[in-house]
Amino acid sequence: MAIKQLKTTPDRDPLTFINGAGAPKEPAPAPEPSSSASSSAKSTRFFVYMDDETLARIDKECRRRGKIGRSTLLRQLAAEHLPE
């Protein structure tokens, strides 16, 4: 059985595309940040640097708790030990 490809778009000159013939004339304005977008964020990322001994202890506890991830363990420990 032969496979026949159907052309759904007309042939276009690739150089026209490369030179930007179909590009918009002026760039779209950047959206302004809204205060609701930043307040609806669930969390904020930050880095914590630890020595090898502490990381080894964290990894050991992660394995003990069922091979959970480091960040999950740290969130659990923070929730358990921080006062309300």
Buried (B, 14 or more C-beta within 10 A) or exposed (E): EEEEEEEEEEEEEEEEEEEEEEEEEEEEEEEEEEEEEEEEEEEEEEEEEEEEEEEEEBEEBBEEEEEBEBEEBEEEEEEEEEEE
